[in-house]
Amino acid sequence: MSSGREWRPSLRLVPAAELVWQVATTKVHLGLPLAFEVTEGQRHDIVPAPGLVNRTRPKCLLGDKAYSTHDFRDHLDAIGCQPVIPSSSSWIDPPAYDVELYKARSDVECTFSLLKQARRFATRYEKTLRNYAAVVAIGCALLWLRI
């Protein structure tokens, strides 16, 4: 029994991370288009974050509440990176963060918006991780080249 409607993969933006965009069951973790990592859609955002931070060595990290853990904040402090991450409501003594600087997190969302304009990125036509990672790399390169 067909309703006559064509099946299309569902796309959803994961609100739990500024560095993560989820397509069906794949997440792309971006580090300001300097580095990215593709993981399963069910993996928590904090898992690949230390690896991306180690590769890019930022001076400041804009993140949302998914990145607000004691271990990750300690890791950022150890490498000299300023965390600009609001804490979740479960913290007893929430650490302070720069609210004005946090407003720049919208730039990360705009980066994902630009990448999503490419249909291949948005719907993940590629079956293999290697091919999909190549699409993401090309998209990031195009953003850097402003083409």
GROMACS elastic network, one bead per residue, 0.5 to 0.9 nm:
[ bonds ]
;  ai    aj funct       b0    kb
    1     4     6  0.88657   500
    2     5     6  0.74110   500
    3     6     6  0.85379   500
    8   123     6  0.89927   500
    9    23     6  0.86865   500
    9    24     6  0.68768   500
    9   123     6  0.69013   500
   10    23     6  0.76129   500
   10    24     6  0.59858   500
   10   123     6  0.82704   500
   11    22     6  0.74214   500
   11    23     6  0.53581   500
   11    24     6  0.57493   500
   11   122     6  0.74568   500
   11   123     6  0.73392   500
   12    15     6  0.89997   500
   12    21     6  0.79607   500
   12    22     6  0.62263   500
   12    23     6  0.63083   500
   12    24     6  0.70975   500
   13    16     6  0.88749   500
   13    20     6  0.83316   500
   13    21     6  0.56013   500
   13    22     6  0.57439   500
   13    23     6  0.75736   500
   14    17     6  0.65354   500
   14    18     6  0.84218   500
   14    20     6  0.68067   500
   14    21     6  0.57117   500
   14    22     6  0.58241   500
   14    23     6  0.89471   500
   14    27     6  0.87986   500
   15    18     6  0.73710   500
   15    20     6  0.84590   500
   15    21     6  0.83748   500
   15    64     6  0.86344   500
   16    20     6  0.79486   500
   16    45     6  0.76743   500
   16    64     6  0.66385   500
   16    65     6  0.68270   500
   16    66     6  0.55188   500
   16    67     6  0.86186   500
   17    20     6  0.52928   500
   17    21     6  0.77647   500
   17    45     6  0.65584   500
   17    46     6  0.87792   500
   17    63     6  0.66097   500
   17    64     6  0.55329   500
   17    65     6  0.73863   500
   17    66     6  0.59426   500
   17    67     6  0.73927   500
   18    21     6  0.78925   500
   18    29     6  0.88524   500
   18    30     6  0.86766   500
   18    62     6  0.76151   500
   18    63     6  0.56832   500
   18    64     6  0.60951   500
   18    66     6  0.89154   500
   18   105     6  0.70902   500
   18   106     6  0.84705   500
   18   108     6  0.63814   500
   18   109     6  0.66902   500
   19    28     6  0.78101   500
   19    29     6  0.52824   500
   19    30     6  0.50964   500
   19    31     6  0.65527   500
   19    32     6  0.80057   500
   19    36     6  0.89893   500
   19    45     6  0.81722   500
   19    49     6  0.86857   500
   19    62     6  0.88019   500
   19    63     6  0.73352   500
   19    64     6  0.88450   500
   19   108     6  0.70509   500
   19   109     6  0.82720   500
   19   112     6  0.87542   500
   20    27     6  0.61362   500
   20    28     6  0.54592   500
   20    30     6  0.64658   500
   20    45     6  0.69342   500
   20   112     6  0.85978   500
   21    26     6  0.82730   500
   21    27     6  0.55339   500
   21    28     6  0.54869   500
   21    29     6  0.69325   500
   21    30     6  0.84973   500
   21   109     6  0.89945   500
   21   112     6  0.70417   500
   22    25     6  0.67148   500
   22    26     6  0.54798   500
   22    28     6  0.64822   500
   22    29     6  0.89663   500
   22    40     6  0.89976   500
   22    41     6  0.63346   500
   22   122     6  0.89918   500
   23    26     6  0.51933   500
   23    27     6  0.63119   500
   23    28     6  0.82293   500
   23    41     6  0.75879   500
   23   121     6  0.84652   500
   23   122     6  0.65023   500
   23   123     6  0.65685   500
   23   124     6  0.71194   500
   24    27     6  0.83542   500
   24    41     6  0.71000   500
   24   123     6  0.78834   500
   24   124     6  0.84237   500
   25    39     6  0.87718   500
   25    40     6  0.60269   500
   25    42     6  0.69010   500
   26    38     6  0.68894   500
   26    39     6  0.59707   500
   26    42     6  0.79462   500
   26   124     6  0.84269   500
   27    37     6  0.81157   500
   27    38     6  0.56044   500
   27    39     6  0.52719   500
   27    40     6  0.59587   500
   27    41     6  0.50627   500
   27    42     6  0.82966   500
   27    43     6  0.81062   500
   27    45     6  0.86457   500
   28    36     6  0.66617   500
   28    37     6  0.57864   500
   28    39     6  0.65775   500
   28    40     6  0.88440   500
   28    41     6  0.87834   500
   28   133     6  0.88651   500
   28   136     6  0.82383   500
   29    35     6  0.82185   500
   29    36     6  0.51183   500
   29    38     6  0.61315   500
   29    39     6  0.77479   500
   29    45     6  0.79342   500
   29    48     6  0.75872   500
   29    49     6  0.79279   500
   29    52     6  0.82278   500
   30    33     6  0.57994   500
   30    34     6  0.75030   500
   30    35     6  0.59563   500
   30    37     6  0.66944   500
   30    38     6  0.88080   500
   30    52     6  0.80116   500
   30   108     6  0.87775   500
   30   112     6  0.89048   500
   31    34     6  0.55685   500
   31    35     6  0.50834   500
   31    36     6  0.58696   500
   31    37     6  0.87461   500
   31    49     6  0.88563   500
   31    52     6  0.64726   500
   31    53     6  0.76094   500
   31    56     6  0.71913   500
   32    35     6  0.70900   500
   32    36     6  0.84371   500
   32    56     6  0.89673   500
   32   108     6  0.70698   500
   32   111     6  0.81958   500
   33    36     6  0.68608   500
   33   111     6  0.83098   500
   33   137     6  0.85050   500
   33   140     6  0.54893   500
   33   141     6  0.79529   500
   33   143     6  0.80215   500
   33   144     6  0.78590   500
   34    55     6  0.88778   500
   34    56     6  0.68379   500
   34   140     6  0.79994   500
   35    52     6  0.67199   500
   35    55     6  0.74030   500
   35    56     6  0.69282   500
   35   137     6  0.87076   500
   35   140     6  0.89218   500
   36    52     6  0.71166   500
   36   133     6  0.85942   500
   36   136     6  0.81861   500
   36   137     6  0.81198   500
   37    48     6  0.73446   500
   37    52     6  0.76698   500
   37   133     6  0.80239   500
   38    41     6  0.89844   500
   38   129     6  0.77098   500
   38   132     6  0.85060   500
   38   133     6  0.69516   500
   39    42     6  0.83569   500
   39    43     6  0.68009   500
   39    48     6  0.81830   500
   40    43     6  0.55672   500
   40    44     6  0.89941   500
   41    44     6  0.81840   500
   43    46     6  0.85228   500
   43    47     6  0.72194   500
   43    48     6  0.88775   500
   44    47     6  0.58953   500
   44    48     6  0.83295   500
   44    66     6  0.83037   500
   45    48     6  0.66459   500
   45    49     6  0.68548   500
   45    66     6  0.66714   500
   45    67     6  0.73256   500
   46    49     6  0.51352   500
   46    50     6  0.75375   500
   46    66     6  0.67368   500
   46    67     6  0.57317   500
   46    68     6  0.87569   500
   46    69     6  0.84845   500
   46    72     6  0.78766   500
   47    50     6  0.71777   500
   47    51     6  0.83492   500
   48    51     6  0.55464   500
   48    52     6  0.64641   500
   48    53     6  0.88283   500
   49    52     6  0.52167   500
   49    53     6  0.61306   500
   49    54     6  0.86115   500
   49    67     6  0.80943   500
   49    72     6  0.82469   500
   50    53     6  0.50447   500
   50    54     6  0.60809   500
   50    55     6  0.86397   500
   50    72     6  0.71247   500
   50    75     6  0.74552   500
   50    76     6  0.83691   500
   51    54     6  0.51128   500
   51    55     6  0.62794   500
   51    56     6  0.87662   500
   52    55     6  0.51181   500
   52    56     6  0.61872   500
   52    57     6  0.82493   500
   53    56     6  0.52941   500
   53    57     6  0.54858   500
   53    58     6  0.66968   500
   53    61     6  0.85524   500
   53    76     6  0.80424   500
   53    81     6  0.89969   500
   54    57     6  0.54336   500
   54    58     6  0.84332   500
   54    79     6  0.82669   500
   55    58     6  0.89012   500
   57    60     6  0.89100   500
   57    79     6  0.75835   500
   57    80     6  0.86956   500
   57    81     6  0.76729   500
   58    61     6  0.65781   500
   58    79     6  0.88369   500
   58    80     6  0.84548   500
   58    81     6  0.61070   500
   58    82     6  0.84598   500
   59    79     6  0.86659   500
   59    80     6  0.66673   500
   59    82     6  0.61177   500
   59    83     6  0.87964   500
   60    76     6  0.87721   500
   60    80     6  0.85353   500
   60    81     6  0.50651   500
   60    83     6  0.59331   500
   60    84     6  0.69877   500
   61    76     6  0.83639   500
   61    81     6  0.68143   500
   61    82     6  0.62322   500
   61    83     6  0.51145   500
   61    84     6  0.57826   500
   61    85     6  0.76317   500
   62    82     6  0.87608   500
   62    83     6  0.66113   500
   62    85     6  0.60363   500
   62   101     6  0.80538   500
   62   102     6  0.62248   500
   62   104     6  0.79260   500
   62   105     6  0.60688   500
   62   108     6  0.88642   500
   63    66     6  0.76057   500
   63    67     6  0.60439   500
   63    68     6  0.79520   500
   63    83     6  0.76398   500
   63    84     6  0.63492   500
   63    86     6  0.76692   500
   63   102     6  0.80491   500
   63   105     6  0.74730   500
   64    67     6  0.59196   500
   64    68     6  0.71567   500
   64    84     6  0.83312   500
   64    85     6  0.54616   500
   64    86     6  0.61492   500
   64    87     6  0.80067   500
   64   102     6  0.89461   500
   64   105     6  0.87193   500
   65    68     6  0.50707   500
   65    69     6  0.84614   500
   65    85     6  0.64375   500
   65    86     6  0.56599   500
   65    87     6  0.55536   500
   65    88     6  0.55623   500
   66    69     6  0.77456   500
   66    85     6  0.88429   500
   66    87     6  0.86050   500
   66    88     6  0.80719   500
   67    72     6  0.69884   500
   67    73     6  0.81890   500
   67    85     6  0.69929   500
   67    86     6  0.86922   500
   67    87     6  0.84669   500
   68    71     6  0.87409   500
   68    72     6  0.71277   500
   68    73     6  0.69804   500
   68    83     6  0.89616   500
   68    85     6  0.61986   500
   68    86     6  0.68335   500
   68    87     6  0.53989   500
   68    88     6  0.68733   500
   69    72     6  0.53879   500
   69    73     6  0.61488   500
   69    74     6  0.85483   500
   69    87     6  0.81566   500
   70    73     6  0.52092   500
   70    74     6  0.60771   500
   70    75     6  0.85868   500
   71    74     6  0.51013   500
   71    75     6  0.61734   500
   71    76     6  0.87189   500
   72    76     6  0.62045   500
   72    77     6  0.85896   500
   73    76     6  0.50687   500
   73    77     6  0.61790   500
   73    78     6  0.85874   500
   73    82     6  0.88042   500
   73    83     6  0.67528   500
   73    85     6  0.89620   500
   74    77     6  0.50541   500
   74    78     6  0.61159   500
   74    79     6  0.88492   500
   75    78     6  0.50675   500
   75    79     6  0.65548   500
   75    80     6  0.87428   500
   75    81     6  0.85631   500
   76    79     6  0.54044   500
   76    80     6  0.62016   500
   76    82     6  0.67666   500
   76    83     6  0.66950   500
   77    80     6  0.50383   500
   77    81     6  0.56750   500
   77    82     6  0.68420   500
   77    83     6  0.78725   500
   78    81     6  0.76210   500
   83    86     6  0.89427   500
   83    97     6  0.72839   500
   83    98     6  0.89211   500
   84    96     6  0.84410   500
   84    97     6  0.51889   500
   84    98     6  0.60759   500
   84    99     6  0.79332   500
   84   101     6  0.73224   500
   84   102     6  0.61353   500
   85    95     6  0.87880   500
   85    96     6  0.85321   500
   85    97     6  0.62729   500
   85    98     6  0.83711   500
   85   102     6  0.74962   500
   86    94     6  0.81819   500
   86    95     6  0.78841   500
   86    96     6  0.76725   500
   86    97     6  0.64370   500
   86    98     6  0.88775   500
   86    99     6  0.84849   500
   86   102     6  0.84792   500
   87    90     6  0.80027   500
   87    91     6  0.67123   500
   87    94     6  0.58836   500
   87    95     6  0.69696   500
   87    96     6  0.84493   500
   87    97     6  0.87787   500
   88    91     6  0.61232   500
   88    94     6  0.79519   500
   89    92     6  0.79982   500
   89    94     6  0.82048   500
   90    94     6  0.86512   500
   91    94     6  0.53141   500
   91    95     6  0.86151   500
   96    99     6  0.88277   500
   97   100     6  0.89754   500
   97   101     6  0.84900   500
   97   102     6  0.79168   500
   98   101     6  0.53591   500
   98   102     6  0.61569   500
   98   103     6  0.89704   500
   99   102     6  0.50030   500
   99   103     6  0.66370   500
  100   103     6  0.54428   500
  100   104     6  0.76136   500
  101   104     6  0.56564   500
  101   105     6  0.78574   500
  102   105     6  0.55986   500
  102   106     6  0.84772   500
  103   106     6  0.63984   500
  103   107     6  0.86905   500
  104   107     6  0.57791   500
  104   108     6  0.78999   500
  105   108     6  0.54534   500
  105   109     6  0.69395   500
  105   110     6  0.89364   500
  106   109     6  0.50123   500
  106   110     6  0.61858   500
  106   111     6  0.86639   500
  107   111     6  0.62604   500
  107   112     6  0.88360   500
  108   111     6  0.50183   500
  108   112     6  0.65478   500
  108   113     6  0.86931   500
  109   112     6  0.51716   500
  109   113     6  0.62290   500
  109   114     6  0.87513   500
  110   114     6  0.62079   500
  110   115     6  0.86337   500
  111   114     6  0.51583   500
  111   115     6  0.62941   500
  111   116     6  0.86179   500
  111   140     6  0.89415   500
  111   143     6  0.81624   500
  112   116     6  0.59899   500
  112   117     6  0.87173   500
  113   116     6  0.50725   500
  113   117     6  0.65743   500
  114   117     6  0.54208   500
  114   118     6  0.77114   500
  114   139     6  0.87694   500
  114   143     6  0.80306   500
  115   118     6  0.58404   500
  115   119     6  0.87543   500
  115   121     6  0.67963   500
  115   122     6  0.76163   500
  115   136     6  0.80300   500
  115   139     6  0.61713   500
  115   140     6  0.76259   500
  115   143     6  0.81744   500
  116   119     6  0.66833   500
  116   120     6  0.84163   500
  116   121     6  0.60698   500
  116   123     6  0.86657   500
  117   120     6  0.87863   500
  117   121     6  0.78974   500
  117   122     6  0.71969   500
  118   121     6  0.54762   500
  118   122     6  0.63290   500
  118   123     6  0.88394   500
  118   139     6  0.78710   500
  119   122     6  0.50421   500
  119   123     6  0.60573   500
  119   124     6  0.79650   500
  119   125     6  0.85809   500
  120   123     6  0.56405   500
  120   124     6  0.54926   500
  120   125     6  0.57922   500
  120   126     6  0.77523   500
  120   132     6  0.84721   500
  120   135     6  0.72926   500
  121   124     6  0.53643   500
  121   125     6  0.77390   500
  121   126     6  0.89475   500
  121   132     6  0.75898   500
  121   135     6  0.64910   500
  121   136     6  0.66094   500
  121   139     6  0.80285   500
  122   125     6  0.85679   500
  123   126     6  0.87874   500
  124   127     6  0.75822   500
  124   132     6  0.67821   500
  124   135     6  0.89663   500
  125   132     6  0.79202   500
  126   129     6  0.75958   500
  126   130     6  0.86820   500
  126   131     6  0.59258   500
  126   132     6  0.54616   500
  126   135     6  0.86545   500
  127   130     6  0.87415   500
  127   131     6  0.73935   500
  127   132     6  0.73948   500
  128   131     6  0.54694   500
  128   132     6  0.63585   500
  128   133     6  0.85913   500
  129   132     6  0.51417   500
  129   133     6  0.59044   500
  129   134     6  0.84620   500
  130   133     6  0.51928   500
  130   134     6  0.62467   500
  130   135     6  0.88760   500
  131   134     6  0.50259   500
  131   135     6  0.64593   500
  131   136     6  0.88584   500
  132   135     6  0.50598   500
  132   136     6  0.63725   500
  132   137     6  0.86358   500
  133   136     6  0.50684   500
  133   137     6  0.61039   500
  133   138     6  0.86043   500
  134   138     6  0.61233   500
  134   139     6  0.85275   500
  135   138     6  0.51622   500
  135   139     6  0.61509   500
  135   140     6  0.86668   500
  136   139     6  0.50265   500
  136   140     6  0.61903   500
  136   141     6  0.85872   500
  137   140     6  0.51261   500
  137   141     6  0.61139   500
  137   142     6  0.85929   500
  138   141     6  0.50135   500
  138   142     6  0.61376   500
  138   143     6  0.86423   500
  139   142     6  0.51376   500
  139   143     6  0.63397   500
  139   144     6  0.88263   500
  140   143     6  0.50504   500
  140   144     6  0.63649   500
  140   145     6  0.86996   500
  141   144     6  0.50946   500
  141   145     6  0.61602   500
  141   146     6  0.84767   500
  142   146     6  0.58658   500
  142   147     6  0.55810   500
  143   146     6  0.50291   500
  143   147     6  0.68187   500
  144   147     6  0.80903   500
